[in-house]
């Protein structure tokens, strides 16, 4: 199973396929529910492999989100080999900024942390210190 996550500037994010989940965090208001959403998708992907070969188009799940909880749970899924490929497409804020692919290694580590990508917690933490 391959998971493609698009995040960043909402004006640049695109609807990719019929199996796109568009900002699921707006329906799940607590971080624990963000995690349960991902775990449900992972269970569905296993059922898909066994019973419904056409449930996810081309065996890919597309998620458009800015939830760090959703993104990090998929990083764990990559590390624990629940998914084969995790692709992150970050669309920076600003008109001229192109999409930045972020690679995820077998340990769930990201190859870069561009400006405005998962940085709000650290920004607020620095203000508390």
JOLIN-V806389 format. One record per residue. N is the residue number from 0. PSI is psi in whole degrees, 0 to 359 (* if undefined). NEAR is the number of other C-alpha atoms within 12 Angstrom. Layout:
BEGIN
N_PSI_NEAR + N_PSI_NEAR
END
This chain:
BEGIN
0_138_31 + 1_138_27 + 2_128_38 + 3_121_38 + 4_125_43 + 5_134_39 + 6_167_37 + 7_220_33 + 8_112_25 + 9_333_20 + 10_340_15 + 11_349_21 + 12_140_27 + 13_152_26 + 14_117_22 + 15_323_19 + 16_176_18 + 17_340_18 + 18_38_23 + 19_132_24 + 20_113_30 + 21_107_26 + 22_62_28 + 23_338_28 + 24_341_26 + 25_342_17 + 26_339_15 + 27_99_19 + 28_352_16 + 29_141_16 + 30_325_21 + 31_323_17 + 32_332_20 + 33_316_28 + 34_317_27 + 35_325_21 + 36_312_29 + 37_315_36 + 38_325_23 + 39_318_17 + 40_319_33 + 41_319_32 + 42_317_18 + 43_324_24 + 44_326_30 + 45_317_20 + 46_320_18 + 47_314_21 + 48_323_19 + 49_324_12 + 50_323_12 + 51_86_14 + 52_340_17 + 53_13_18 + 54_317_21 + 55_128_27 + 56_123_20 + 57_27_18 + 58_35_27 + 59_137_31 + 60_127_37 + 61_131_37 + 62_125_36 + 63_113_37 + 64_156_38 + 65_19_33 + 66_117_36 + 67_329_26 + 68_316_27 + 69_313_39 + 70_314_41 + 71_327_28 + 72_324_31 + 73_330_45 + 74_318_34 + 75_318_28 + 76_322_31 + 77_313_29 + 78_320_21 + 79_10_17 + 80_32_19 + 81_336_26 + 82_155_33 + 83_314_27 + 84_133_29 + 85_117_37 + 86_127_32 + 87_127_38 + 88_110_34 + 89_125_34 + 90_102_31 + 91_155_28 + 92_140_21 + 93_141_15 + 94_321_12 + 95_353_10 + 96_125_15 + 97_165_16 + 98_139_22 + 99_117_25 + 100_138_24 + 101_120_27 + 102_146_23 + 103_122_30 + 104_183_22 + 105_344_21 + 106_6_20 + 107_7_27 + 108_143_21 + 109_146_26 + 110_345_16 + 111_158_18 + 112_84_19 + 113_162_21 + 114_138_18 + 115_7_21 + 116_114_30 + 117_46_25 + 118_359_17 + 119_321_15 + 120_313_15 + 121_325_14 + 122_315_14 + 123_322_11 + 124_320_10 + 125_327_10 + 126_334_9 + 127_333_8 + 128_*_7
END
